[in-house]
Amino acid sequence: MALINEHFLKLQNSYLFSDIAKKVNSFKVTHPKDKIIRMGIGDVTQPLAPAVIEAMHKAVDDLATTDNFHGYGPEQGYSFLIDAIIKNDYASRGVFLEPGEVFVSDGAKSDCGNIGDILRHDNSIGVLDPVYPVYIDSNVMSGRTGVLEDGKWSDVVYIPCTEANNFTPELPARRVDILYLCYPNNPTGTTLTKDELKKWVNYALANDVLIMYDSAYEAYIQDPNIPHSIYEIKGAKKVAIEFRSFSKTAGFTGVRCGYTVVPKELNGFTLGGERVQLNKLWNRRQTTKFNGTSYITQRGAEAVYSPEGKEQVKATINYYMTNAHIMKEAIQGCGLKVWGGENAPYLWIKAPKDLSSWKFFDKLLYEVNIVGTPGVGFGPSGEGYLRLTAFGDRDDTLEAMARLKKWL
Ligand SMILES: *Cc1c(COP(=O)(O)O)cnc(C)c1O
């Protein structure tokens, strides 16, 4: 008899995107002539950079010859990609990593979800609220979150990010062993300055907290004072794992490639208090459960760092960030309060007149035919907010904003 992991039974079904789809479908039935503009989904829309396409074509041709055929690669990733990552994403910012500290993967979601494999089940967890749901749900699966009471897990410390603290989270009052930070933030689009991030690193150093730093949106940072990597902060290699992805950076959401940095200076502890390098454990976990990202994909990712690739990827990010700029101006022009959209492709809007997230969602859908994502879907502190994304088409973005301007 196979006994199941009963922690899975505690998981709430996430109805967020299916509830949205249901509402949109019933709107369509009653309003067949109205054109809906979707600004809810966190997926890119623009094609891959030509340099990436060319590199992937060439990699396919490599596989067609006996001389250049590639079978299993290193589980940790090919050195051509790891070297490009270290040189371009870190050394250029004064951060020096060894090749053995970078693990290429099929994306940041898998790594954020799998990292718990190397950590005990009874660590306490801290998350920003609202938050990317993977951090909490993956910990529910391994039994780290306690029981659900009024929409909150009893063993999770929620760190609110709201208008009241200007989206600058405060250090938690309760002890946490593992803390998830995501900057630039999904869903709020807000960022931390170097000084604010330093506060978190120092807190982690002083309290032996392990930080999981998700910087999937670092490529969207425009302000030179905002850190791209947590390792730009002194001491961070002793306390943090960093997750990166080519998904939002270079349109790889369908191709699948990301990487995780686990510094060799970073230790965890045995129950007996002995220090153990997390790098060794993650390497063991990956070599056992993962057989590497495809050669074709890694050649495509490498091309993101070529001179042409860099320019092309930047142009696409500028396209999305111009959308974000257009959106922010228009939304503010309507007298609504809005955050994000300056160093991230997300805009976080306060619902007018204290409407709930879902009421505001309905109003936008029925009155201006725009689909957003209700903020409450990302956590209790998201109630009263709504997320719009800047990943859309320019003409649709302009039309949506013209509708908003006429509306309010
Ligand atoms: C999109 C996203 C990722 C990237 O996930 P992939 O699996 O690499 O596509 C990671 N973290 C956050 C917060 C995201 O929004």
The ligand as an ORCA input file, in Angstrom:
! r2SCAN-3c Opt
* xyz 0 1
  C       8.115     34.390    -13.756
  C       8.759     34.233    -12.432
  C       9.815     33.363    -12.251
  C      10.414     32.628    -13.424
  O      10.024     31.340    -13.501
  P      10.598     30.388    -14.640
  O      10.317     29.046    -14.090
  O      12.070     30.664    -14.753
  O       9.865     30.700    -15.898
  C      10.392     33.251    -11.006
  N       9.962     33.993     -9.980
  C       8.966     34.875    -10.122
  C       8.562     35.704     -8.967
  C       8.317     35.003    -11.347
  O       7.308     35.867    -11.476
*
